[in-house]
Amino acid sequence: MQCGPLFAKFIFLLGRAGGISAQVTEEYTRERPMRIRIPVQYDDEAPRDVP
């Protein structure tokens, strides 16, 4: 099978996109949502009114 490098890259990306979308779908349906909250404190000037 003779194919150019552009066609080979397309086939690779097509397979990779399918795998990543399947993994994301599986994570959304099977796992608990992960939410990491880092406490931050704003230490600059007070907010100003924007005209």
NORNOR-V565331 format. One line per field, one symbol per residue. ss: DSSP state (2 for helix, 1 for strand, 0 for the rest). burial: 1 if it has 9 or more other ideal C-beta (glycine too) atoms within 8 Angstrom, else 0. A space follows every 50 residues. Layout:
ss = ???
burial = ???
//
This chain:
ss = 00002222222222222222222222222200000000000000000000 0
burial = 00000001000000000000000000000000000000000000000000 0
//
